[in-house]
Amino acid sequence: MVNIIKEEITLEESLKKKIEFICNFTNNKPTIINGSIRKIDKTNLTYIEPHRIIIKNITFLAFNYSNEIFIENLSNKIKLSELEDYLKTI
């Protein structure tokens, strides 16, 4: 039988502060859902689920120690510094 071990990881504090600062500046309130690490027991397979940040009903995905944020899925990415401009256009 396959056992999947799920461990929650918290959003890096500096990344959280950057996102909250950008949202305060653009008058938005983010909803942050922590990501997780999923390991398949007795194998070396691991999946890192990104943190989800919901702003204006749009889900953004973020990884700790990254300067990029993904819009809706992992194929659309922008730099964290461009998030403010993106939020102003939607």
C-alpha positions in Angstrom: 0.0 0.0 0.0 1.2 3.5 -0.8 1.5 5.9 2.1 1.6 9.7 1.3 3.0 11.8 4.1 1.8 15.4 4.0 3.8 18.1 5.9 2.6 21.7 5.9 5.2 24.4 5.2 4.7 28.0 6.2 5.2 31.0 4.0 8.6 32.6 4.4 8.1 35.7 6.6 9.9 38.2 4.3 7.8 37.0 1.3 4.6 37.3 3.3 5.5 40.8 4.3 6.2 41.8 0.7 2.9 40.4 -0.5 1.0 42.1 2.4 2.8 45.4 1.6 1.9 45.3 -2.1 -1.7 44.4 -1.2 -2.0 47.2 1.3 -0.6 49.6 -1.3 -3.2 48.5 -3.9 -6.1 48.3 -1.3 -6.5 44.5 -1.6 -6.7 41.9 1.1 -4.8 38.6 0.4 -5.9 35.2 1.6 -2.8 33.1 2.2 -3.0 29.3 2.2 0.2 27.5 3.2 1.7 25.0 0.8 2.9 21.5 1.7 5.4 18.8 1.1 4.0 15.4 0.1 6.3 12.4 0.3 5.6 8.9 -0.8 6.7 6.6 2.0 9.6 4.3 1.2 10.6 6.1 -2.0 12.6 9.2 -2.8 9.6 10.9 -4.5 8.6 14.3 -3.1 6.1 16.9 -4.4 6.2 20.5 -3.2 2.8 22.1 -3.3 3.1 25.9 -3.7 1.6 28.5 -1.3 -1.7 29.9 -2.6 -2.4 33.6 -2.3 -5.9 34.6 -3.3 -6.3 38.3 -4.3 -9.5 39.5 -6.1 -10.6 35.9 -6.7 -7.4 35.2 -8.6 -5.1 32.5 -7.2 -1.4 33.2 -7.2 1.2 30.5 -6.5 4.4 31.2 -4.7 7.4 29.2 -3.5 9.6 30.1 -0.5 12.9 31.9 -1.4 11.6 32.8 -4.9 11.3 36.3 -6.5 8.6 35.0 -8.9 4.9 34.6 -8.4 2.7 32.4 -10.7 -0.8 33.4 -11.9 -3.4 30.6 -11.7 -0.9 27.9 -12.8 2.8 27.3 -13.2 3.0 28.4 -16.8 2.1 32.1 -16.2 4.7 33.8 -14.0 5.7 37.4 -13.2 8.3 38.9 -10.9 7.1 39.7 -7.5 8.1 43.4 -8.2 5.5 43.4 -11.0 2.7 42.2 -8.9 1.6 45.7 -7.9 1.2 46.8 -11.6 -0.6 43.5 -12.4 -3.1 44.1 -9.5 -3.8 47.7 -10.7 -4.7 46.4 -14.2 -7.3 43.9 -13.1 
